[in-house]
Amino acid sequence: MATIVTTVEIAFDGSTFVDISNKITRCKINYGRKKPNEWDFPAGKASLVYDNRDNSLTPGHSDSTYGSSSQLIGREVRISTAVTGGSDSHSTYIFRGFLSDLDYVAGFGTSTVTISVVDGFDRIAQTSIQNTSFDADYTGLRIKDILDLATVNYPASTNPLDRDLDLGVTKAVAASGVTENALDYIQKLSRTENGRFLVQHAGTPSSTNKGGVLTYLSQNAAARNSGLTISDAKTLPTASVQAKTIDLQWGSENLVNAYEFKDGTGTLHTGSSASSITKYGQRILKRTLLSDATATQEAGAYHIFLNDEPALRMSKVVVEVHSASTADAEDLLHLNVLSSLDLNYTPPASSAAITGAYVVEGVSLDITVEDMATNASKIVATYSTSAFRAGYFTLDDVVLGSFPVVLAPSWVDTSSFRLGDSPRDILPVSLG
C-alpha cells in the first residue's frame, strides 16, 4: 500500500506560493472529457475544502490572514503529490489553475471554505481575436499566433515550458478580418486537425514540470504507453492494478458514417459509408473546418474510417491509488489524457478474458486527507477512455500500432515537433 502526500499551494500575493496543505481536508480534480463524442475538451476544474476554524481564509474579513487580501480571485493554485519511498525526484503536479470562487460556510464554532479552481482554458475563454488576418499555415502555428496576440498573450511565450504545441499536419487557409472568441477559434482549429487542445495536468515530473498549462496534440499523436494493466485479478504482478470498478461500454457514442464538412472557403463537402448506413442508419457529423478542400475531404474520410462501427471502451475505470504498490501509484499519478491503459478482465462464467489497449480521455481524482499533520492522503482515481479505434498509435502495440492505410497518401507525421523548443522545432525541408 502506497503512502501519498498531497501538497496544495496558492500564490495569495500573486508571486509567492504558500503551502496550505495542513488546512485542506478534501480535494476533487477533473480534466479531460468523459465521452469521446464531446469533441472539444472543456476547462479542467478542482475543488478544495479548507478548514477555516482559525479564520485564516474568511473572504473579505479584515483580520483574516489570507481572506483580507484585496485580490483573491485569479490567484494561481498548484496541487501536487509525492509517493513516499518512490523513485520520482520531484513532486507530480496533478493540477494547476486559478482561484475562481470562494464559498464560505459558517457554523457554530467552525467554518469551512470551498475553494474553486479552473485551469488555463478559462483564461483563454475570456479573450478575443479582433480583426486579425492570418496567412495559410499549419494549425499549430496558427494557434501559436493566436496565443501571441496582445489581446490573448497566454500562456506567456517567455516561458515555453508552459506551452507544448505540436506543429500539426493540416494547414488552415489564409483568413482576414477574423473577430472571434479566442478559445472558440482555437477549438475550430483543433477540429480542423482532429487534434487535441487541452491542459495536461499530470505527466512525468521534473524540476520544471508544474502540471502544464497548455497542450496541443496533432492527429495521430502517439499515445504514451503507461505500462499499466487494469485487471480484475485478485493477485497481481507489478504494473498490474486492481480495479475497484470497470464500466465497459459497447455503443454508438462516436458512430459516424456520413459527413457534411464546410472547408475554409465555405464550400460544402460530403461523404458516407454505404455499408454502415445499411446496418445502422445514417449517423452524420457536421463541422466547419478552416482547411482547404482536399484536407477537408480527408478529414471526413478519416472520421468515417475510424467511427463507422460501434466500439468497446472503458467508460469508467475506478482504482484506489493508495492501495497500489509504490511504483504503480507513481505511474497512476502520472496518467493524463493520451496515456494508454491495457485491460484484462474475465467476465463471470467465462474463461476468455477481454483484453485491449485503450487511451485515456478523462481524469478524475478524489483526494481525502487522512492526516492533516503529514498530509497523507487516500486517492480514488477515475479514468474514462476512448475506443481502441480512436486514431492514436503506439509503436509495437498490436492494437495501437496499426496505422490506417487510408491516411498514408498525403498525411505526414509531424507530432514529434514542438514549437519553440529547440531542437525539436527544426522542421524537415519537405514541409516548407
N, C-alpha and C positions, 0 to 999 in steps of 0.2 A: 504494500500500500504506500502510495506516494504522499509526502508532506509538501504542500504547496503554500507558498507565502504570496499574498496579494498586496500590491502597493498602489495607492491612489494619490496622485499629486495634482494640485491646482496652482496656477500662477495668479494668485489674487492681485498682485501688483502689476501684472502684465509682463513680468520678466522672470522673477524668481519663483521656482516651483516649491510649494510647501507640501510636505508629506502629511496627509490627514488620515492615513490608513487606520490608526487606532480609534478613529471615530466612525468608521464605516462598518455597518452590520450586514449589508446585503448589496449585491451589485448584479444587474442584469444587462447583458450586451447582445445586440442583434445587428448583423450586417449581411450583405448579400441579398439573395432572394429565395423565397420558399418554393416557388414554382417556375420552371423554365419557360413557361409561356408568358411570364411577366417580363417582357422583352428588355425593359430598362431597369437598371439597378437603382433602388431608392437610397436615400441617405441612411447611413448607419446611426443607431441610437444606443445610448446607455442610460441607465437609471441607477442612482446611488442613494442608499438610505443612510443618513447621517445622524448619529446620536448627539443631540444638541442640549443635553442636560446642563452643560457648562455655559450656555448662552454664546458660544463662540461663533455661531453662524446664524444668528437671528437677523433676517433681512431687514435692512434699513434701521437697525437699532443702534443708538449712539455708543453704547459701551460694549458692543459685540466685537470680538477680536477681528473677525473677517466680515461679518454682516454689515458693519458700519462703512465699508468701502463704498465710495461714490460710484464705482463701476464693478459689477459682478458679472452681468450678462456679457457673454463674448469672451470671457477669460478661458485660457487653454487648460484642458484637462488631459491627464495621461494615466492609464491603468496598465499595470504590468504584473507579471507573475514570475516566480522563481521556484524551481523544484529543488528542495533540499537534497544535497548529495548528487545532484545531476551534473551533466557534463557541460552545460551552457556556460560560457564565460560571462555573459551579460543577461540581464532580465529579458524576458519575452514581453514586448508591449502588445497587449491584446486589444487596446482601443486608444484612440487619440482623437480628441474633438474639442468642442467649445461649449461652455456652460450656456444653456438656453433658457432655463427656468429654475426657480426655487419655490418649492411648496412647503410652507411651514405649518406643522400640526402641533398645536399646543394642548397639553394635558395638565392634570393636577400633579405638580412636582416633576413633570417630564416634558420633553418636546423632541420632535424629530423633524428633519428637513429632508425632503426628497429632491435630489439634485438631478436635473435632466440635462443630458449632453447630446449634441448632434455632431456628426463628423463634417469634413470639409465640403461635402456636397451642398450643405445648407448655405455656405458662403457663396459658392458659385451660383446657386439658385437665386441669390439676391442681386446679381449683377446682370448687365445687359450689353449687347453689341449694338453700337449706334452708327448707322450709315457708313458701314465699313466695306471696303472692296477686298477681295481675295483672288490671287492667281490660282490657276489649276495646280493642285498639289496633292501629295499623299495625305490620307486622313489624319495621320499622326502629326504631320507638320502643320496642318490646318488647326488642329487642336492646340498645338504649341503657340501658334499665332494668336489664338483667342485668349489663352491664358496670359499672354504677354501684354494684352491690351491694357491701357491705363485704367479703363473702367472696370477691368477684372483683376489683373495683377495678383492672381492666386492660383496655386501656391507660388511664393516668390521664386523667380528664376535664379536668384542669387544662391539658393540652396538646392542644387539639382537632386540631392538625395530625397527631397520631398516630392519629386516627380519621377515616375517610371513609365515612360511613354514609348510604346512600340512605334515604328515608322508606319506600319500598315501596309497592305498590299493593294489597296484600291485608291484611285485618285478621285478627288472631288473636283468637279468642273469649276471654272472661274465664276465668281459671283460678285456683283456690285450692289452697293446700297443696302447691305444686309443690316437690318434692325430687328433684333430678336433677343429673347432671354438667352443668356449665355449657356445655361445648363440644357435648355431645350434644344438649342442648335448643336451643341456637342453630342447630345444623345442621338440626334439625327445623323450625325457623322458616324457614330458607333454602329447605328443600324445599317448605314451605307456599307460599312466594313464588315458587318456581322461580328463586330468585336465586343470587348467588354470594357466598360468605363465605370470604375468604382474606386472605393478606398479599400486597400488591402491592409487590414489592421495587424494581422499576425505575420509569421514568417520566421526564417532562421535568424536568431538575434545576433546583433553585433553592436559595437560601440556607437554606431551611427544610426542603427535601426530603432526609431522611436514609434514604430507602429505604422509608418507610412502616412501619406496624405492623399496621394492620388495615383491611380494606376490606369493605363490604357493598354489593353491586350488586343493584338490584332487577331483576325480569324485564323484558326488552326494553330494558335499559340500552343506550345507543348504543355500538357498537364504536368504538374510537379508530382512525381511518384513519391508518396509519403512513406512507402514501405510498410504500411499498416494494413492489417486484415481485421475486419469486423466479423465476429463469429458468435454463434450460439453455443459453442462447445463449453463444457464445464472445466476442462483442463486445457490450458493454452500455452503455447510456446511464446518466447519473446517476439514482439512485433505483432502479436495477435491480441486483440482487445475484445473482451466480452461485452456484448451489447445488452443494455437494460431493456431496450425496445428497438425492434426493427419493423418499420412500416414500409411494405413494398407496394408499389402501385403499378399496375399494368393498365395503361389507359391512353386516352387520345388528347391529353393536355396540349401537346405541341404537334398533333397530327395536322399536316398541311399537304394538300395535293393539288392546289391551284394558287396562282398568284396574280395580283394586279399591282405592279410597281411603276410609279412615275419616276423618271430619271431627273437629272439636274436641270433639264430644259423644260420639264413639264410634260414630256411625251410619255404616253402610257404603254407599258409592255405587259403581256400576259403569257401564261403558260399553264400546263396542267399535266397530271399523271392519270391517264385514262384508266389504267388497271386499278389504281387506288380509288378513284371516284366510283368505279363499278362496285367495289366492295363496301365502301363506307359513305358514299355520297360526297358531294363537293365540300371541302373544308378549305376556304380561301383565306389567304393572307394578303392584306393591302398595306402598302407602305409608300412613303415619299422619300426617295433617296437623293443624294447630291452627286451621284456619279454619272458617267456618260452612258450611252445606250448599251454598249457591249457589256460593261461591268454590271449594269442593272439587270440585264437578261441573265448573266451568270449568277447573280445573287438569287434570282428566282429559282433557277435550276438547282442551286445549292440547297435551298430550303426544301424543295421537293425531294431531292435525293436523300437528305438526312431524315425527313419527317413524314414520309408518305405511308408509314406503317406505325401502329401503336408500339410502345416500347416499355420495358421494365425499368423502374428507377426506385431508389430508396427515398421516399417522400419524407421520412423522418427516421433518423438513427440517433438513439439516445445512449450515451455512455457516461459512467461516473469516472471522471478523470482521476480523482483522488484514489480510486480503487485499483488503478492500473499500476504497473511497475514504474519505477523512477524514470527509466529510459522511455517507456511508452507514453507516460504522462507528458514528458517534454515534447515528444513528437505530436501528441494530440493538441497541445497548446500552440504548436507551430502551424497547424492546419489553417488554410484560408481558402478563398474562392480559387478554383482551378487546381487544388490539390486532389490527387486521386486516392480513392479507398478501394480495397478489394473486399468482396463479400463472400462469406462462406456460411451458408445457412441450410440446414437439413429440415424440411417440413416434417411435422409429426406423421407417423405411419409411412414414411418414405425412407428409402436407403440412398437416394440420389440427392446430392447437395446442389443448391443454387449457388453458382459462383460467377464472378464477373468483376470488372473494373469500372468504377463509377466516379464521376467528377463532382466535387463539392461545389454547390452553388450558393448555399446559405449557411451561416454560422450563428448559433445562439449559445451564450454561456450564462448559466445561473450560478452565481457565486454566493455562498453563505459563509460568513466569517465565524469560525468555531472558537477562536481565541483572540480577543481584541488586543491582548498584550503582545502576542507574537505575530498576529495577522494570518495565522494558519487557517486555511480555507478548504471547504468542500466545493468542488466544481462539477456541475452536471452540464455536459455539452450536448447540444442537438445539432445535427448536420442534415441538410437536405441536399440531394444530389440530382444531377441530370441523368437522362437515359444514356446508355452506352454509345448510342449513335450520335452524340451531341456535337461531334466535329472537333474534338480535341485529340491530340496524338502524343503518345509516349513511345519512344523507340523501344523495340524489343518486347513490347507488350502485345499479347495475342489479339486483344480487342482494340486497345487504343493505338496500336502500331499500324493499323490498316488505313492507308491513305486512299480516299475515294478517287478512282481514276477520272471521274468527271471533272475534277478540279485541276488536273495536271496540265492541260494545254497552255493556259495563259497566266496562271497564278504563281507568283514567286514567293517563297517563304522568306520574309524579312523580319520575323519575330525576334531574332537574336539581336537586333539593333535597338539600342536605347538612346533616345535623343539627348544630347547634351552630356553624354557620359563617354569620354574618351578612354579607350579606343573603340568602344562599341558603337560610336556614332559615325564611323567611317563607312560609307556606303559603297557597294560594288558599282563600278563604272556602268555596268549594263543597265542599272536602274535609272540612270540620268535622264 
